[in-house]
Amino acid sequence: MKDRSLLMLMLIAMAMIPLAPQASAHHSFAAEYDANDPVALTGTVTKMAWINPHAWIYIAVLKPDRSVENWGRRGGTLRVR
């Protein structure tokens, strides 16, 4: 009887998952970035990574002293529908 109740509870929980609202705002842009203070990077794209839930872009940036600094930038949320 205990196993049947647990199974029924699990089935109900699984059936309700598609009804839950999507958590699309798990990061706040305004909390992490200042939209009025953009940063421009000029360099060579060395890598693109499409890793769920975000895309990443990696750039080799030439500094004024002619050394190269590697930057990584997280992109927006990837949504697969």
C-alpha positions in Angstrom: 0.0 0.0 0.0 2.8 2.4 0.9 4.5 1.7 -2.5 1.3 2.4 -4.4 0.8 5.7 -2.6 4.3 6.8 -3.4 3.9 5.8 -7.1 0.6 7.7 -7.3 2.3 10.8 -5.7 5.1 10.6 -8.2 2.7 10.2 -11.2 0.7 13.3 -10.0 3.9 15.3 -9.6 5.2 14.3 -13.0 1.8 15.2 -14.6 1.9 18.7 -13.1 5.4 19.6 -14.3 4.2 20.9 -17.8 1.7 23.1 -16.0 4.4 25.0 -14.0 5.3 28.5 -15.3 8.7 28.7 -17.0 11.4 30.2 -14.9 12.7 32.4 -17.7 14.1 35.2 -15.4 16.6 33.2 -13.4 19.2 36.0 -13.9 18.4 39.7 -13.7 20.1 41.7 -16.4 19.7 44.9 -14.4 21.2 43.3 -11.3 24.4 42.2 -13.1 24.9 44.9 -15.7 24.5 48.6 -16.3 22.7 49.1 -19.6 23.9 52.7 -19.7 27.6 51.7 -19.6 28.3 49.4 -22.5 31.7 47.8 -23.0 33.1 47.3 -26.5 35.6 44.5 -27.1 37.7 44.4 -30.2 39.5 41.2 -30.9 39.5 37.8 -32.5 36.8 35.3 -31.6 38.6 32.2 -30.5 35.7 30.0 -29.4 31.9 29.8 -29.3 30.2 27.5 -26.8 26.5 26.7 -27.0 26.1 25.4 -23.4 22.6 25.3 -22.0 21.3 27.6 -20.5 23.7 30.2 -21.9 25.9 30.7 -25.0 29.5 31.8 -24.4 31.8 33.7 -26.7 35.6 33.8 -26.1 37.7 36.7 -27.5 41.4 37.2 -27.7 41.9 41.0 -27.0 45.1 42.8 -27.9 46.1 45.1 -25.0 48.0 48.4 -25.5 51.3 46.7 -24.4 50.8 44.2 -27.3 50.0 41.3 -25.0 46.9 39.2 -25.5 44.2 38.9 -22.9 41.4 36.3 -23.2 37.9 37.3 -22.4 34.8 35.1 -22.0 31.3 36.6 -22.2 28.1 34.8 -21.3 25.3 35.4 -23.8 21.6 35.3 -23.3 19.4 32.4 -22.3 19.1 29.5 -24.9 15.5 28.4 -25.3 14.7 25.2 -27.1 11.1 24.7 -28.0 
